[in-house]
Amino acid sequence: MDQLLSWGRYPYNLQTPHSIYWPDDVPQALTDSGSAGQDGMLVFGCGRSYGDSCLAESNHVLVTQNMDRVLAADWETGIILAQAGLTLADVIRIALPRGWFLPVTPGTKFVTLGGAVANDVHGKNHHVMGTFCRHVSRLVMYRSDEGVVDCSPAEREELFAATVGGLGLTGVILAVELQLRRVVSSEIEQRVIRFAGLDEFFDISQKYDATHECTVAWIDCLASGKKAGRGHYIVGNHAQEGPLELAPPGGVTMPIDPPFSLVNQFSLRVFNTIYYNSQQKKEVLSRVGYDAFFYPLDRVLDWNRMYGRAGFQQYQCVVPQQDSYEVIRAVIQQISKSGTGSFLAVLKQCGKSVSPGLISFPLHGVSLALDFPQRDHVNKRLFSKLDALVHEAGGRLYPAKDAHMSAAYFKQAYPQWERVEALRDPRLMSQFWKRVSQ
Ligand SMILES: Cc1cc2nc3c(=O)[nH]c(=O)nc-3n(C[C@H](O)[C@H](O)[C@H](O)COP(=O)(O)OP(=O)(O)OC[C@H]3O[C@@H](n4cnc5c(N)ncnc54)[C@H](O)[C@@H]3O)c2cc1C
């Protein structure tokens, strides 16, 4: 297996992979000095985290993708127990023809169950279903100081709460028990509403979040003045009748590693204007497959390479509800002024559901996520302005996407971090955790 990087390819720290196939491989892989056998290792799923939270301090990672078996499944209740390297794409492949779907899914299906647990991921239905780990009933783990242990919301609760959203630090997750969600069709009834600015986003969000399980907005991050925050609001519900069909596999691949980023001020402005105007009607209703609705980015495999060799960073923050309008407006203004950003800028209203993890990211409020080509000075200057706005409002940044947050900022935003540190497996340490906790 080739050496590995995180999704943003920044920081550019190559990881030496050590594949595990069976749970029995784990103790040796963690301790054997032939493979790495040192402190500061980490587990690696599909590497869909953007920054340094999936990079090991030692640059040696245990890769779980071959530990991907379903161990038990009850198709009456929709509860499955599967090894942690199984991807969400595989869960869908197995469960959807039987009338079950993921209760919560991030914007890519190329994520392992272990990775989804370790970041307690959220999706378009956060305001209805909460985070992924609200649907996880049990974890089987290996800890270098204890061996194999089970934890759940009722058994070893502290270990469970530290592990879900715990950034892979509390042990190697071997298996995950998950409650799936019933569906009668693989299709989604989608409605896309064009909105002219941030005021309208908040009005629409209030109206449609009450009637739709899935909601998310694309915004034009370069639009300014009255148009600031304009975009498309995309909402959907699982259809109540229709086929239960799997989407065909595949997608196109980025053929080359361009030497520079294909995303720049010019391409961004052209794309955003064309995309915003691609829908002339105020509202368009359609029925789409689950793949097009939940995973549009998965159609271009390796799309992260379009940012060139320098890579990119994603900035994802969540701002508490009470000040969300003013703060998100100020954040968008700063980004628009900077002239940088990405095609993909996503606004999402997060719901009130309390996340089960001690340091899970979501909180009740509005989340904004967008990518920035890696340019040291530009990003540093912009991020420090954005951080100040988010921080002052009591918001926080998503560790799964982060490569810049300071230790002071992290500790204030995630006051429970010491409870995770207390349960950290002594063999495991990420570059992110080293940066923010020590
Ligand atoms: C296009 C795209 C869209 C995305 N959309 C969303 C979104 O909507 N919502 C969201 O929340 N996230 C989103 N993400 C982020 C992604 O869902 C998370 O980073 C996810 O955790 C990645 O899982 P992975 O299997 O790739 O794990 P990795 O990125 O390889 O690792 C993530 C963490 O999990 C730990 N880990 C992995 N497996 C194990 C294990 N078996 N035991 C212990 N620890 C383990 C690692 O140590 C690391 O800390 C998106 C990412 C991409 C690329």
The ligand as an SDF file (V2000), in Angstrom:
LIG
                    3D

 53 58  0  0  0  0  0  0  0  0999 V2000
  -16.3270   15.0400    0.6170 C   0  0  0  0  0  0  0  0  0  0  0  0
  -16.3940   14.9500    2.1100 C   0  0  0  0  0  0  0  0  0  0  0  0
  -17.5760   15.2930    2.7400 C   0  0  0  0  0  0  0  0  0  0  0  0
  -17.6590   15.2080    4.1300 C   0  0  0  0  0  0  0  0  0  0  0  0
  -18.8350   15.5690    4.7240 N   0  0  0  0  0  0  0  0  0  0  0  0
  -18.9440   15.4860    6.0650 C   0  0  0  0  0  0  0  0  0  0  0  0
  -20.1710   15.8090    6.7000 C   0  0  0  0  0  0  0  0  0  0  0  0
  -21.1560   16.1630    6.0610 O   0  0  0  0  0  0  0  0  0  0  0  0
  -20.2380   15.6790    8.0450 N   0  0  0  0  0  0  0  0  0  0  0  0
  -19.1740   15.2560    8.7890 C   0  0  0  0  0  0  0  0  0  0  0  0
  -19.3040   15.1420   10.0070 O   0  0  0  0  0  0  0  0  0  0  0  0
  -17.9920   14.9510    8.2050 N   0  0  0  0  0  0  0  0  0  0  0  0
  -17.8640   15.0640    6.8700 C   0  0  0  0  0  0  0  0  0  0  0  0
  -16.6810   14.7310    6.2670 N   0  0  0  0  0  0  0  0  0  0  0  0
  -15.5640   14.2730    7.1090 C   0  0  0  0  0  0  0  0  0  0  0  0
  -15.5600   12.7540    7.2820 C   0  0  0  0  0  0  0  0  0  0  0  0
  -16.8620   12.2550    7.3630 O   0  0  0  0  0  0  0  0  0  0  0  0
  -14.8590   12.3890    8.5790 C   0  0  0  0  0  0  0  0  0  0  0  0
  -13.5840   12.9490    8.6110 O   0  0  0  0  0  0  0  0  0  0  0  0
  -14.7800   10.9040    8.8250 C   0  0  0  0  0  0  0  0  0  0  0  0
  -14.4500   10.6750   10.1540 O   0  0  0  0  0  0  0  0  0  0  0  0
  -13.7440   10.2130    7.9240 C   0  0  0  0  0  0  0  0  0  0  0  0
  -13.7610    8.8150    8.1580 O   0  0  0  0  0  0  0  0  0  0  0  0
  -12.5620    7.9070    7.6550 P   0  0  0  0  0  0  0  0  0  0  0  0
  -12.9980    6.4940    7.6910 O   0  0  0  0  0  0  0  0  0  0  0  0
  -12.0410    8.4140    6.3790 O   0  0  0  0  0  0  0  0  0  0  0  0
  -11.5330    8.1130    8.8330 O   0  0  0  0  0  0  0  0  0  0  0  0
  -10.1100    8.8410    8.8260 P   0  0  0  0  0  0  0  0  0  0  0  0
  -10.2580   10.1850    8.2320 O   0  0  0  0  0  0  0  0  0  0  0  0
   -9.0880    7.9390    8.2760 O   0  0  0  0  0  0  0  0  0  0  0  0
   -9.8890    8.9810   10.3820 O   0  0  0  0  0  0  0  0  0  0  0  0
  -10.7200    9.8490   11.1130 C   0  0  0  0  0  0  0  0  0  0  0  0
  -10.5320    9.6110   12.6000 C   0  0  0  0  0  0  0  0  0  0  0  0
  -11.0890    8.3450   12.9180 O   0  0  0  0  0  0  0  0  0  0  0  0
  -10.1430    7.5880   13.6330 C   0  0  0  0  0  0  0  0  0  0  0  0
  -10.4300    6.1900   13.3130 N   0  0  0  0  0  0  0  0  0  0  0  0
  -10.7180    5.6430   12.1090 C   0  0  0  0  0  0  0  0  0  0  0  0
  -10.9680    4.3290   12.2620 N   0  0  0  0  0  0  0  0  0  0  0  0
  -10.8230    4.0500   13.5650 C   0  0  0  0  0  0  0  0  0  0  0  0
  -10.9220    2.8490   14.3590 C   0  0  0  0  0  0  0  0  0  0  0  0
  -11.2480    1.6860   13.8150 N   0  0  0  0  0  0  0  0  0  0  0  0
  -10.6740    2.9380   15.6680 N   0  0  0  0  0  0  0  0  0  0  0  0
  -10.3460    4.1170   16.2510 C   0  0  0  0  0  0  0  0  0  0  0  0
  -10.2610    5.2680   15.5720 N   0  0  0  0  0  0  0  0  0  0  0  0
  -10.4930    5.2330   14.2350 C   0  0  0  0  0  0  0  0  0  0  0  0
   -8.7990    8.0850   13.1350 C   0  0  0  0  0  0  0  0  0  0  0  0
   -7.7730    7.8090   14.0560 O   0  0  0  0  0  0  0  0  0  0  0  0
   -9.0680    9.5620   13.0050 C   0  0  0  0  0  0  0  0  0  0  0  0
   -8.9610   10.2020   14.2600 O   0  0  0  0  0  0  0  0  0  0  0  0
  -16.5490   14.7900    4.8890 C   0  0  0  0  0  0  0  0  0  0  0  0
  -15.3520   14.4400    4.2430 C   0  0  0  0  0  0  0  0  0  0  0  0
  -15.2790   14.5230    2.8660 C   0  0  0  0  0  0  0  0  0  0  0  0
  -13.9900   14.1550    2.1840 C   0  0  0  0  0  0  0  0  0  0  0  0
  1  2  1  0
  2  3  1  0
  2 52  2  0
  3  4  2  0
  4  5  1  0
  4 50  1  0
  5  6  2  0
  6  7  1  0
  6 13  1  0
  7  8  2  0
  7  9  1  0
  9 10  1  0
 10 11  2  0
 10 12  1  0
 12 13  2  0
 13 14  1  0
 14 15  1  0
 14 50  1  0
 15 16  1  0
 16 17  1  0
 16 18  1  0
 18 19  1  0
 18 20  1  0
 20 21  1  0
 20 22  1  0
 22 23  1  0
 23 24  1  0
 24 25  2  0
 24 26  1  0
 24 27  1  0
 27 28  1  0
 28 29  2  0
 28 30  1  0
 28 31  1  0
 31 32  1  0
 32 33  1  0
 33 34  1  0
 33 48  1  0
 34 35  1  0
 35 36  1  0
 35 46  1  0
 36 37  1  0
 36 45  1  0
 37 38  2  0
 38 39  1  0
 39 40  1  0
 39 45  2  0
 40 41  1  0
 40 42  2  0
 42 43  1  0
 43 44  2  0
 44 45  1  0
 46 47  1  0
 46 48  1  0
 48 49  1  0
 50 51  2  0
 51 52  1  0
 52 53  1  0
M  END
$$$$
